[in-house]
Amino acid sequence: MTSPHSPSAAHPDERLDARLDARLDAVLARLDAAAERAGRDPRGILVLLATKTRSAPEIAGAVRALHSRGRRIAVGENRAQEIATHEDPALAALESELAVPRHFIGRLQRNKARDVVAFASLIHSVDRPEIIDALARRAELADVERDVLVQVNTSGEESKGGFAPDADTIAGAVGRIRAAGALRPVGLMTIGAHTRGETAVRSSLRRLRTLREELADPALVELSMGMSADLEIAVEEGSTIVRLGSAVFGPREV
């Protein structure tokens, strides 16, 4: 019988690290294969860690592992009220050392705009005019500028936020952002169709890319789309930021 103190007995932290490494190798292999099919450099795609319900040590482990693999990384917060749970000195020091930015990726309420502006270098979920106005007001009061993405409801599903997927509507949202001041529109964001049907998912993600082409706005360089389930399609359709949660961290505890 193996003694707990024998060299072959793995420490619990080592077992956790091994599982994380295995998940990362698997998901990055999927990303790399999709990028190769599309003729893209996978290391130019930002891996955005979706950290909802995750602990600071879990996030730090994923950041270190991705950095060691030479990947571009950002940490994504889904809820303004959860930010405090990740205010860990060790994690903050690691993010500073590796220049890992924090993004906000959840549905945003106007009364949380101040909290989000305080920490997020990029805000993904700018999905309606009142959010543009609230963020701009809070950013101006804080004397900061923040990058934002216009969220587009490319699938037309009522459960999702976002502007309608037509060029005039999106151009109007971009213009409102610029006119408000303190915010910089740098791209578009969408969530793929909620279905197992590849045709519908691909269509909803492709629409974001074609919208950017129709707008022909050189400032809109980012396409934030793709999650653990549909990242291959998103990469093939031009995503520059993929949001990964369970594929990296494993299933969330219920």
C-alpha positions in Angstrom: 0.0 0.0 0.0 1.3 3.5 -0.9 2.0 5.6 2.1 0.6 9.2 2.1 4.2 10.4 2.6 5.7 8.3 -0.2 7.1 10.0 -3.3 4.3 8.5 -5.5 1.5 9.9 -3.4 0.2 13.1 -5.1 -0.6 16.1 -2.9 -4.3 17.2 -3.4 -3.0 20.5 -4.9 -1.0 18.6 -7.4 -4.0 16.5 -8.4 -6.0 19.7 -8.9 -3.2 21.1 -11.0 -3.0 18.0 -13.1 -6.8 18.2 -13.8 -6.5 21.9 -14.8 -3.6 21.1 -17.1 -5.5 18.3 -18.8 -8.6 20.5 -19.3 -6.4 23.4 -20.6 -4.5 21.1 -23.0 -7.9 19.8 -24.3 -9.5 23.2 -24.8 -6.5 24.8 -26.3 -6.1 21.9 -28.8 -9.7 22.6 -29.9 -8.9 26.3 -30.3 -5.7 25.7 -32.2 -7.3 23.3 -34.6 -10.1 25.7 -35.3 -7.6 28.5 -35.9 -5.6 26.3 -38.2 -8.7 25.6 -40.3 -9.4 29.3 -40.6 -5.8 30.2 -41.4 -5.4 32.2 -38.1 -2.7 32.4 -35.4 -4.3 31.0 -32.3 -2.0 32.9 -30.0 -3.6 36.1 -31.3 -6.9 35.1 -29.8 -7.6 36.3 -26.2 -8.6 33.7 -23.7 -11.1 35.3 -21.4 -11.6 33.3 -18.2 -15.2 33.4 -17.1 -14.8 33.3 -13.3 -18.4 33.2 -12.1 -18.4 31.2 -8.7 -14.7 30.5 -9.0 -12.3 31.1 -6.2 -9.2 33.3 -6.3 -6.8 30.3 -6.1 -8.6 28.6 -9.0 -8.3 31.8 -11.1 -4.7 32.2 -10.2 -3.9 28.7 -11.2 -5.6 29.1 -14.6 -3.8 32.4 -15.2 -0.4 30.9 -14.5 -1.1 27.8 -16.6 -2.2 29.9 -19.6 0.7 32.3 -19.3 3.1 29.4 -19.2 1.6 28.3 -22.5 2.2 31.7 -24.1 -1.5 32.7 -24.4 -3.1 36.1 -24.2 -5.3 36.2 -21.1 -7.9 38.3 -19.4 -10.1 37.6 -16.3 -13.8 38.1 -16.8 -16.2 39.1 -14.1 -19.9 38.1 -14.6 -21.4 39.9 -11.6 -20.6 43.3 -10.2 -21.5 42.0 -6.7 -19.0 39.1 -7.0 -16.0 41.4 -7.6 -15.2 41.5 -3.9 -14.8 37.7 -3.7 -11.8 38.0 -6.1 -10.1 40.8 -4.4 -7.3 38.6 -3.2 -3.8 40.1 -2.7 -2.0 37.2 -4.3 -4.3 37.1 -7.3 -4.0 40.9 -7.7 -0.2 40.7 -7.5 -0.2 37.9 -10.2 -2.4 39.9 -12.5 -0.2 42.9 -12.1 3.0 40.9 -12.7 1.7 39.3 -15.8 -0.3 42.4 -17.0 -3.6 40.4 -17.0 -6.5 42.8 -17.4 -10.0 42.4 -15.9 -13.1 42.6 -18.1 -16.8 42.7 -17.2 -18.9 40.2 -19.2 -22.2 39.9 -17.4 -25.6 41.7 -17.9 -25.1 45.1 -16.4 -27.6 47.1 -14.3 -27.4 50.9 -14.3 -26.9 51.0 -10.5 -23.8 48.9 -10.8 -22.1 51.1 -13.5 -19.9 52.7 -10.9 -18.6 49.4 -9.6 -17.8 48.1 -13.1 -16.1 51.3 -14.3 -13.9 51.1 -11.2 -12.2 47.9 -12.2 -12.9 46.8 -15.8 -10.6 47.8 -18.6 -13.1 46.4 -21.1 -16.8 46.1 -20.7 -18.4 43.6 -23.0 -22.1 43.9 -22.3 -23.1 47.4 -23.5 -26.5 46.3 -24.6 -28.9 49.3 -24.5 -28.8 53.1 -24.6 -29.3 53.7 -20.9 -26.2 51.5 -20.1 -24.2 53.7 -22.5 -25.3 56.8 -20.6 -24.8 55.3 -17.1 -21.3 54.1 -17.9 -20.2 57.3 -19.6 -21.5 59.3 -16.6 -19.7 57.2 -14.1 -16.4 57.1 -16.1 -16.5 60.9 -16.4 -17.0 61.3 -12.7 -14.1 58.9 -12.0 -12.0 60.7 -14.6 -11.2 57.5 -16.5 -11.7 56.2 -20.0 -13.0 52.7 -20.6 -13.1 50.5 -23.6 -16.5 49.0 -24.4 -18.1 46.5 -26.8 -21.5 46.8 -28.3 -23.6 43.7 -27.5 -25.7 42.5 -30.4 -28.5 40.0 -30.2 -27.6 38.2 -33.4 -29.8 35.2 -32.6 -33.0 37.2 -32.0 -33.7 35.3 -28.8 -35.9 37.2 -26.4 -33.9 35.9 -23.4 -30.8 37.8 -24.5 -29.9 41.5 -24.3 -28.3 43.4 -27.1 -29.0 45.8 -29.9 -30.8 44.6 -33.1 -28.4 43.1 -35.6 -28.6 45.7 -38.3 -25.8 48.1 -39.3 -27.8 51.3 -38.8 -28.8 50.3 -35.3 -25.2 49.4 -34.4 -23.8 52.5 -36.0 -26.2 54.6 -33.9 -25.0 52.8 -30.7 -21.4 53.4 -31.6 -22.1 57.0 -32.3 -23.9 57.4 -29.0 -20.9 55.9 -27.2 -18.5 58.3 -28.9 -20.7 61.3 -28.2 -21.1 60.4 -24.5 -17.4 60.8 -23.9 -15.2 58.7 -21.6 -16.0 55.5 -23.4 -14.2 54.1 -26.5 -16.1 51.6 -28.7 -13.5 48.9 -29.7 -15.7 46.1 -31.1 -18.8 44.0 -31.0 -20.0 41.1 -28.8 -22.6 38.4 -29.1 -23.7 35.2 -27.5 -24.4 32.4 -30.0 -27.8 30.9 -30.5 -28.9 28.6 -27.7 -29.2 25.4 -29.6 -27.3 22.3 -30.5 -27.9 23.0 -34.2 -24.5 24.1 -35.7 -26.2 25.9 -38.6 -28.1 28.3 -36.3 -25.1 28.8 -34.0 -22.8 29.5 -37.0 -25.3 31.9 -38.5 -25.6 33.9 -35.3 -21.8 34.2 -34.9 -21.2 34.9 -38.5 -23.7 37.8 -38.4 -21.4 39.6 -35.9 -18.5 39.4 -38.3 -20.5 40.6 -41.3 -21.9 43.5 -39.2 -18.4 44.7 -38.5 -17.6 44.4 -42.2 -20.7 46.4 -43.1 -19.8 49.1 -40.6 -16.3 49.4 -41.9 -15.2 51.2 -38.7 -11.5 50.8 -38.2 -11.9 51.2 -34.4 -14.1 48.1 -34.1 -11.3 45.6 -34.0 -12.7 43.1 -31.5 -15.2 40.4 -31.9 -16.1 38.8 -28.6 -18.0 35.6 -29.2 -17.7 31.9 -28.4 -17.8 30.0 -25.2 -16.8 26.5 -24.1 -19.5 24.8 -26.2 -19.1 26.7 -29.5 -15.6 28.1 -29.4 -14.5 26.2 -32.6 -17.3 27.9 -34.7 -16.5 31.3 -33.1 -12.8 31.0 -34.0 -13.6 29.9 -37.5 -15.9 32.9 -37.9 -13.3 35.4 -36.7 -13.6 35.7 -32.9 -10.8 37.7 -31.3 -12.0 37.0 -27.7 -13.3 33.6 -26.5 -14.9 33.2 -23.1 -14.0 30.0 -21.4 -15.4 28.8 -18.0 -16.3 25.2 -17.5 -13.8 24.0 -20.2 -11.0 25.4 -18.1 -12.3 25.1 -14.5 -14.6 22.1 -14.8 -18.3 22.0 -14.0 -19.6 24.6 -11.5 -20.8 23.3 -8.1 -24.6 23.5 -7.9 
